[in-house]
Amino acid sequence: MFAENTQKFNIQNFYWQTTLIFVQLYTVSMDILILGSGGREHALAWKMKQSPLCGKLYIAPGNAGTALVGTNVPIGVNEFEAQKQFCLQHNINMVVVGPEEPLVKGVYDFYTGDNALQHIVVIGPSGYGAQLEGSKAFSKKFMQRHNIPTAAYAEFDATNFEEGKHYIANHTLPVVLKADGLAAGKGVVIATTHQQALQVFEEMIVNRQFGDASSRVVVEQFLDGIEVSVFVLTNTKEYKIIGHAKDYKRIGVGDTGLNTGGMGCVSPVPFAQGAFMEKVERTIIQPTINGLLAENIVYNGFVFFGLINVQGEPMVIEYNCRMGDPETEVVLPLLKNDIVDLFLAVHEGRLNKTDILFDSRTCATVVAVSGGYPGLYEKGYVIEGLNGNGDGENSITFHAGTQLVNGNVVTNGGRVLAVSSFGNTITEAAASSKAVLEGISFNGMYFRHDIGYEFVPPSV
């Protein structure tokens, strides 16, 4: 009898110990470093801080908003050696890379190739994988190899410049010219005349408008339709769609004026449902992920699919190798999953066992920018009205170009703030964001009042 009871006790003790180990494994907090300083990084920090898996949270270099949810660190996104020393000194367990430049420069390879850093979970693709964004020519060839629908194109450099001029002169209008490399979002021009196209072509290649980034130019067919961005987390063996959004790039009302980094965003996009999303997944997402795997491209992070809906048919405009900005500011508020756990699922190969859950509401973000943006603008203006404004249950104020100086939050960039709000409709959500911004001010502040305008019923 005693032996029987002892056996029962040992079995029960085993189960208790196993349960305790399991709980400990999944409740031990991780100290995390986010690289970046924009609205995207504030949104990531805000979302990650909600996770019980998140311990100490650091942002390098961060902004005045990220300082509210974590600790800013004065280290640049491309200062890999300084990041290494910080990670080792502070026992960092995970690094989440926000912007594209360090990814293209190989930050993933730096961490995974260093014996002292190999234990750190890095969310982002390898430098080669980041070429999906880092080189327009690379991404176009990738899409061709895997039969992914995209615009027809040709590429030119100094060696075939005259051939390129002849090609452009005979191309249908409008025609799209893209600097091959990273050009801070300014390397794409939609030319409406052959004269304009030839002038842009010469400016990019001959006059090196964007340096090495425009030493090669991709000339593309113009696609007419409505754009939508779809966001995926992947480790190349598995993937999950975590949201989609529509961005508004033009500075002026009604999508007029110069291109910007993004004046606002809405999610979910009304037409990106049902049959359309089924086509996106079948003809674009699955072939892309399968292509990464087939070509042994190391990719543990976000794929941003910049798409266009051409009469119901999705086509790829571009890939990005990270989350978008301001898209992150609407996608993450609607994502109900623990984002840190999702990052661990990428690393541990259990994405397929994870269900993605979404808030049933709509989210809209409206971006406040500095006067003169996207051209010349001044920094250092004090921002008034931030305290408690946009920090409720229905609205969140994300900082983009801000800095804390002598106790004041001041402007430190072209895009300064992004206010995201929930609503039952796009109209309601956008109105809430605009109402918050009406209570905030800084010298020269401007924001668009028509974010989401295509989806507003005619009677509104």
C-alpha positions as semicolon CSV with decimal commas, in nm:
position;residue;x (nm);y (nm);z (nm)
1;M;0,000;0,000;0,000
2;F;0,279;0,238;0,091
3;A;0,464;0,155;-0,231
4;E;0,141;0,217;-0,427
5;N;0,088;0,554;-0,258
6;T;0,453;0,644;-0,310
7;Q;0,420;0,560;-0,677
8;K;0,108;0,782;-0,702
9;F;0,291;1,063;-0,520
10;N;0,592;1,034;-0,753
11;I;0,366;1,044;-1,061
12;Q;0,178;1,345;-0,925
13;N;0,505;1,513;-0,833
14;F;0,636;1,448;-1,185
15;Y;0,330;1,610;-1,339
16;W;0,353;1,910;-1,104
17;Q;0,722;1,954;-1,186
18;T;0,654;1,919;-1,559
19;T;0,372;2,175;-1,538
20;L;0,593;2,412;-1,339
21;I;0,874;2,384;-1,596
22;F;0,624;2,446;-1,877
23;V;0,485;2,754;-1,702
24;Q;0,833;2,883;-1,628
25;L;0,939;2,836;-1,990
26;Y;0,652;3,045;-2,112
27;T;0,646;3,311;-1,843
28;V;1,018;3,386;-1,821
29;S;1,049;3,740;-1,948
30;M;1,278;3,829;-2,236
31;D;1,485;4,144;-2,244
32;I;1,435;4,294;-2,589
33;L;1,606;4,553;-2,807
34;I;1,413;4,726;-3,088
35;L;1,614;4,904;-3,357
36;G;1,462;5,224;-3,495
37;S;1,318;5,563;-3,404
38;G;0,992;5,614;-3,592
39;G;0,620;5,561;-3,552
40;R;0,662;5,197;-3,652
41;E;0,905;5,140;-3,365
42;H;0,679;5,317;-3,115
43;A;0,391;5,095;-3,225
44;L;0,609;4,784;-3,196
45;A;0,728;4,889;-2,849
46;W;0,370;4,968;-2,739
47;K;0,249;4,627;-2,859
48;M;0,544;4,429;-2,723
49;K;0,522;4,590;-2,380
50;Q;0,174;4,439;-2,343
51;S;0,322;4,086;-2,359
52;P;0,387;3,898;-2,032
53;L;0,693;3,760;-2,212
54;C;0,845;4,108;-2,242
55;G;1,087;4,199;-1,964
56;K;1,311;4,502;-2,005
57;L;1,246;4,682;-2,331
58;Y;1,507;4,900;-2,500
59;I;1,479;5,105;-2,819
60;A;1,783;5,225;-3,015
61;P;1,778;5,515;-3,068
62;G;1,402;5,560;-3,006
63;N;1,203;5,881;-2,970
64;A;1,001;6,068;-2,706
65;G;0,715;5,821;-2,746
66;T;0,917;5,502;-2,713
67;A;1,059;5,644;-2,389
68;L;0,708;5,613;-2,242
69;V;0,706;5,233;-2,280
70;G;1,074;5,142;-2,269
71;T;1,426;5,279;-2,233
72;N;1,586;5,467;-2,520
73;V;1,948;5,386;-2,601
74;P;2,173;5,632;-2,792
75;I;2,290;5,376;-3,050
76;G;2,227;5,401;-3,424
77;V;2,048;5,130;-3,622
78;N;2,363;5,066;-3,830
79;E;2,609;5,072;-3,537
80;F;2,638;4,695;-3,513
81;E;2,944;4,677;-3,286
82;A;2,790;4,919;-3,036
83;Q;2,471;4,711;-3,042
84;K;2,678;4,400;-2,969
85;Q;2,835;4,552;-2,661
86;F;2,497;4,672;-2,536
87;C;2,334;4,332;-2,594
88;L;2,608;4,151;-2,404
89;Q;2,609;4,400;-2,116
90;H;2,229;4,390;-2,077
91;N;2,167;4,019;-2,150
92;I;1,942;4,088;-2,447
93;N;1,740;3,785;-2,559
94;M;1,570;3,925;-2,869
95;V;1,639;4,195;-3,129
96;V;1,356;4,327;-3,345
97;V;1,469;4,530;-3,646
98;G;1,235;4,811;-3,750
99;P;1,379;4,990;-4,058
100;E;1,507;4,844;-4,383
101;E;1,857;4,992;-4,397
102;P;2,023;4,779;-4,125
103;L;1,851;4,471;-4,270
104;V;1,989;4,538;-4,618
105;K;2,330;4,603;-4,459
106;G;2,323;4,259;-4,296
107;V;2,232;4,313;-3,931
108;Y;2,075;3,964;-3,915
109;D;2,396;3,808;-4,046
110;F;2,603;4,011;-3,800
111;Y;2,413;3,870;-3,501
112;T;2,377;3,512;-3,620
113;G;2,738;3,496;-3,738
114;D;2,886;3,609;-3,406
115;N;2,941;3,333;-3,148
116;A;2,872;3,573;-2,862
117;L;2,537;3,680;-3,012
118;Q;2,405;3,360;-3,166
119;H;2,172;3,294;-2,873
120;I;1,974;3,612;-2,949
121;V;1,649;3,576;-3,144
122;V;1,665;3,821;-3,437
123;I;1,345;3,921;-3,614
124;G;1,435;4,021;-3,968
125;P;1,564;3,858;-4,287
126;S;1,924;3,793;-4,381
127;G;2,100;4,058;-4,587
128;Y;2,041;3,849;-4,899
129;G;1,673;3,809;-4,815
130;A;1,644;4,184;-4,756
131;Q;1,739;4,234;-5,122
132;L;1,369;4,185;-5,192
133;E;1,350;4,549;-5,087
134;G;1,712;4,652;-5,130
135;S;1,714;4,593;-5,506
136;K;1,416;4,645;-5,736
137;A;1,593;4,440;-6,004
138;F;1,649;4,153;-5,759
139;S;1,282;4,146;-5,659
140;K;1,163;4,163;-6,020
141;K;1,382;3,867;-6,120
142;F;1,261;3,677;-5,812
143;M;0,899;3,737;-5,915
144;Q;0,972;3,625;-6,269
145;R;1,133;3,302;-6,148
146;H;0,831;3,217;-5,935
147;N;0,555;3,338;-6,170
148;I;0,431;3,607;-5,932
149;P;0,208;3,867;-6,104
150;T;0,377;4,205;-6,141
151;A;0,422;4,482;-6,397
152;A;0,636;4,427;-6,707
153;Y;0,978;4,592;-6,673
154;A;1,330;4,644;-6,803
155;E;1,645;4,752;-6,622
156;F;1,921;4,984;-6,734
157;D;2,248;5,132;-6,611
158;A;2,534;5,336;-6,755
159;T;2,642;5,050;-6,982
160;N;2,313;5,047;-7,175
161;F;2,198;5,404;-7,111
162;E;2,128;5,485;-7,479
163;E;1,927;5,166;-7,516
164;G;1,728;5,274;-7,210
165;K;1,653;5,614;-7,363
166;H;1,518;5,447;-7,677
167;Y;1,310;5,208;-7,465
168;I;1,158;5,494;-7,265
169;A;1,091;5,709;-7,573
170;N;0,877;5,429;-7,715
171;H;0,709;5,324;-7,389
172;T;0,338;5,377;-7,331
173;L;0,247;5,649;-7,082
174;P;0,244;5,687;-6,789
175;V;0,572;5,507;-6,724
176;V;0,726;5,426;-6,385
177;L;1,096;5,476;-6,312
178;K;1,247;5,330;-5,995
179;A;1,596;5,368;-5,853
180;D;1,715;5,011;-5,799
181;G;1,842;5,060;-5,443
182;L;1,718;5,225;-5,125
183;A;1,640;5,592;-5,179
184;A;1,455;5,686;-4,860
185;G;1,118;5,643;-5,031
186;K;1,200;5,906;-5,296
187;G;1,330;5,682;-5,575
188;V;1,003;5,620;-5,760
189;V;0,866;5,855;-6,026
190;I;0,550;5,813;-6,235
191;A;0,624;6,011;-6,551
192;T;0,331;6,134;-6,758
193;T;0,537;6,255;-7,056
194;H;0,832;6,105;-7,241
195;Q;1,029;6,426;-7,181
196;Q;0,980;6,396;-6,806
197;A;1,070;6,026;-6,811
198;L;1,392;6,087;-7,005
199;Q;1,489;6,373;-6,775
200;V;1,433;6,157;-6,464
201;F;1,623;5,869;-6,625
202;E;1,926;6,091;-6,692
203;E;1,908;6,251;-6,348
204;M;1,916;5,910;-6,181
205;I;2,187;5,737;-6,384
206;V;2,409;6,015;-6,521
207;N;2,380;6,268;-6,240
208;R;2,361;5,998;-5,969
209;Q;2,059;6,161;-5,802
210;F;2,048;5,890;-5,534
211;G;2,414;5,784;-5,546
212;D;2,468;5,412;-5,587
213;A;2,095;5,351;-5,535
214;S;2,021;5,497;-5,881
215;S;2,321;5,352;-6,066
216;R;2,063;5,107;-6,201
217;V;1,706;5,204;-6,292
218;V;1,403;4,979;-6,333
219;V;1,153;5,103;-6,592
220;E;0,806;4,961;-6,532
221;Q;0,464;4,941;-6,687
222;F;0,216;5,164;-6,502
223;L;-0,060;4,972;-6,325
224;D;-0,393;5,145;-6,269
225;G;-0,588;5,042;-5,960
226;I;-0,620;5,076;-5,582
227;E;-0,322;4,989;-5,366
228;V;-0,325;4,770;-5,055
229;S;-0,045;4,641;-4,835
230;V;-0,052;4,290;-4,687
231;F;0,175;4,189;-4,399
232;V;0,309;3,842;-4,329
233;L;0,532;3,688;-4,063
234;T;0,742;3,397;-4,190
235;N;1,039;3,171;-4,130
236;T;1,018;3,046;-4,494
237;K;0,873;2,711;-4,382
238;E;0,558;2,870;-4,238
239;Y;0,380;3,200;-4,262
240;K;0,085;3,386;-4,114
241;I;-0,096;3,691;-4,249
242;I;-0,111;3,944;-3,965
243;G;-0,307;4,220;-4,136
244;H;-0,354;4,449;-4,433
245;A;-0,388;4,824;-4,477
246;K;-0,416;5,109;-4,724
247;D;-0,164;5,392;-4,701
248;Y;-0,205;5,749;-4,829
249;K;0,124;5,874;-4,974
250;R;0,040;6,212;-5,125
251;I;0,074;6,527;-4,917
252;G;-0,249;6,687;-5,039
253;V;-0,619;6,621;-5,001
254;G;-0,758;6,385;-5,264
255;D;-0,415;6,226;-5,316
256;T;-0,258;6,530;-5,476
257;G;0,086;6,683;-5,451
258;L;0,422;6,530;-5,366
259;N;0,479;6,177;-5,236
260;T;0,555;6,141;-4,866
261;G;0,642;5,855;-4,634
262;G;0,270;5,824;-4,559
263;M;0,006;6,070;-4,441
264;G;-0,233;5,815;-4,295
265;C;-0,361;5,462;-4,314
266;V;-0,676;5,251;-4,270
267;S;-0,734;4,885;-4,186
268;P;-0,896;4,653;-4,271
269;V;-0,935;4,752;-4,637
270;P;-1,296;4,690;-4,748
271;F;-1,212;4,525;-5,082
272;A;-0,934;4,306;-4,936
273;Q;-1,168;4,030;-4,827
274;G;-1,295;3,693;-4,949
275;A;-1,211;3,607;-5,310
276;F;-0,957;3,887;-5,349
277;M;-0,752;3,777;-5,047
278;E;-0,778;3,416;-5,158
279;K;-0,614;3,521;-5,487
280;V;-0,349;3,719;-5,298
281;E;-0,258;3,419;-5,089
282;R;-0,266;3,166;-5,374
283;T;-0,093;3,366;-5,648
284;I;0,140;3,592;-5,448
285;I;0,202;3,501;-5,083
286;Q;0,241;3,125;-5,117
287;P;0,467;3,145;-5,428
288;T;0,681;3,408;-5,252
289;I;0,731;3,203;-4,935
290;N;0,784;2,885;-5,138
291;G;1,037;3,073;-5,351
292;L;1,232;3,186;-5,044
293;L;1,245;2,826;-4,923
294;A;1,336;2,683;-5,263
295;E;1,624;2,928;-5,300
296;N;1,746;2,868;-4,942
297;I;1,701;3,235;-4,855
298;V;1,714;3,287;-4,478
299;Y;1,412;3,493;-4,381
300;N;1,279;3,518;-4,025
301;G;1,057;3,821;-4,009
302;F;0,807;4,040;-4,190
303;V;0,729;4,045;-4,560
304;F;0,546;4,357;-4,670
305;F;0,356;4,292;-4,993
306;G;0,286;4,622;-5,169
307;L;-0,002;4,525;-5,397
308;I;-0,242;4,685;-5,640
309;N;-0,594;4,571;-5,719
310;V;-0,626;4,588;-6,099
311;Q;-0,992;4,516;-6,177
312;G;-1,007;4,248;-5,909
313;E;-0,666;4,097;-5,988
314;P;-0,386;4,147;-5,731
315;M;-0,038;4,232;-5,861
316;V;0,286;4,311;-5,677
317;I;0,417;4,667;-5,693
318;E;0,699;4,604;-5,447
319;Y;0,824;4,397;-5,158
320;N;0,950;4,546;-4,835
321;C;1,151;4,345;-4,584
322;R;0,995;4,501;-4,273
323;M;0,669;4,647;-4,146
324;G;0,549;4,969;-4,306
325;D;0,507;5,309;-4,148
326;P;0,231;5,423;-4,086
327;E;0,078;5,080;-4,164
328;T;0,219;4,934;-3,842
329;E;0,017;5,190;-3,649
330;V;-0,312;5,035;-3,770
331;V;-0,212;4,670;-3,813
332;L;-0,074;4,613;-3,462
333;P;-0,366;4,773;-3,274
334;L;-0,602;4,534;-3,457
335;L;-0,384;4,228;-3,393
336;K;-0,503;4,056;-3,075
337;N;-0,214;3,807;-3,052
338;D;0,082;3,844;-2,820
339;I;0,341;3,983;-3,064
340;V;0,639;3,856;-2,865
341;D;0,494;3,506;-2,868
342;L;0,448;3,538;-3,246
343;F;0,816;3,630;-3,280
344;L;0,908;3,323;-3,074
345;A;0,680;3,114;-3,295
346;V;0,880;3,233;-3,597
347;H;1,204;3,135;-3,425
348;E;1,077;2,802;-3,288
349;G;0,893;2,690;-3,602
350;R;0,541;2,682;-3,458
351;L;0,365;2,948;-3,664
352;N;0,138;2,687;-3,821
353;K;0,010;2,598;-3,473
354;T;-0,079;2,959;-3,399
355;D;-0,418;3,112;-3,474
356;I;-0,412;3,480;-3,568
357;L;-0,685;3,680;-3,396
358;F;-0,810;4,022;-3,502
359;D;-1,013;4,297;-3,341
360;S;-1,348;4,325;-3,519
361;R;-1,328;4,704;-3,536
362;T;-1,172;4,937;-3,793
363;C;-0,856;5,136;-3,725
364;A;-0,743;5,458;-3,893
365;T;-0,428;5,659;-3,834
366;V;-0,378;6,022;-3,934
367;V;-0,024;6,160;-3,951
368;A;0,073;6,511;-3,841
369;V;0,375;6,649;-4,027
370;S;0,609;6,947;-4,010
371;G;0,541;7,251;-4,224
372;G;0,722;7,222;-4,558
373;Y;0,735;6,841;-4,553
374;P;0,815;6,647;-4,772
375;G;1,044;6,932;-4,878
376;L;1,254;7,141;-4,642
377;Y;1,126;7,178;-4,287
378;E;1,256;7,293;-3,951
379;K;1,286;7,089;-3,630
380;G;1,280;7,168;-3,261
381;Y;0,929;7,310;-3,220
382;V;0,758;7,231;-2,889
383;I;0,453;7,007;-2,924
384;E;0,159;7,120;-2,713
385;G;-0,142;6,917;-2,601
386;L;0,013;6,573;-2,578
387;N;-0,056;6,498;-2,212
388;G;-0,345;6,254;-2,197
389;N;-0,460;6,344;-2,548
390;G;-0,499;6,030;-2,756
391;D;-0,406;5,789;-2,480
392;G;-0,751;5,648;-2,409
393;E;-0,917;5,320;-2,502
394;N;-1,019;5,435;-2,849
395;S;-0,715;5,639;-2,962
396;I;-0,339;5,600;-2,937
397;T;-0,083;5,870;-3,018
398;F;0,231;5,719;-3,170
399;H;0,542;5,933;-3,192
400;A;0,743;5,935;-3,515
401;G;0,972;6,238;-3,542
402;T;0,991;6,355;-3,181
403;Q;1,260;6,415;-2,923
404;L;1,267;6,501;-2,553
405;V;1,461;6,825;-2,493
406;N;1,474;6,994;-2,151
407;G;1,154;6,824;-2,045
408;N;0,966;6,924;-2,361
409;V;0,861;6,700;-2,648
410;V;0,979;6,871;-2,967
411;T;0,956;6,796;-3,337
412;N;1,249;6,601;-3,479
413;G;1,140;6,495;-3,826
414;G;0,905;6,542;-4,118
415;R;0,640;6,304;-3,995
416;V;0,594;6,390;-3,630
417;L;0,293;6,204;-3,485
418;A;0,049;5,933;-3,596
419;V;-0,281;5,915;-3,411
420;S;-0,457;5,578;-3,445
421;S;-0,821;5,533;-3,346
422;F;-1,074;5,252;-3,344
423;G;-1,423;5,279;-3,486
424;N;-1,709;5,076;-3,626
425;T;-1,639;5,230;-3,968
426;I;-1,343;5,394;-4,141
427;T;-1,525;5,727;-4,125
428;E;-1,575;5,697;-3,750
429;A;-1,217;5,589;-3,680
430;A;-1,064;5,864;-3,896
431;A;-1,288;6,126;-3,734
432;S;-1,166;6,022;-3,389
433;S;-0,801;6,052;-3,496
434;K;-0,863;6,397;-3,643
435;A;-1,040;6,505;-3,323
436;V;-0,733;6,409;-3,118
437;L;-0,503;6,599;-3,353
438;E;-0,722;6,907;-3,324
439;G;-0,615;6,918;-2,958
440;I;-0,243;6,895;-3,042
441;S;-0,035;7,173;-3,193
442;F;0,315;7,271;-3,300
443;N;0,445;7,538;-3,533
444;G;0,361;7,454;-3,896
445;M;0,166;7,138;-3,808
446;Y;-0,036;6,991;-4,097
447;F;-0,244;6,677;-4,146
448;R;-0,482;6,550;-4,412
449;H;-0,852;6,561;-4,329
450;D;-0,958;6,304;-4,589
451;I;-0,782;5,981;-4,487
452;G;-1,004;5,692;-4,599
453;Y;-1,204;5,916;-4,834
454;E;-1,265;5,645;-5,099
455;F;-1,450;5,432;-4,848
456;V;-1,684;5,704;-4,714
457;P;-2,047;5,662;-4,824
458;P;-2,158;5,941;-5,062
459;S;-2,414;6,070;-4,809
460;V;-2,145;6,139;-4,548
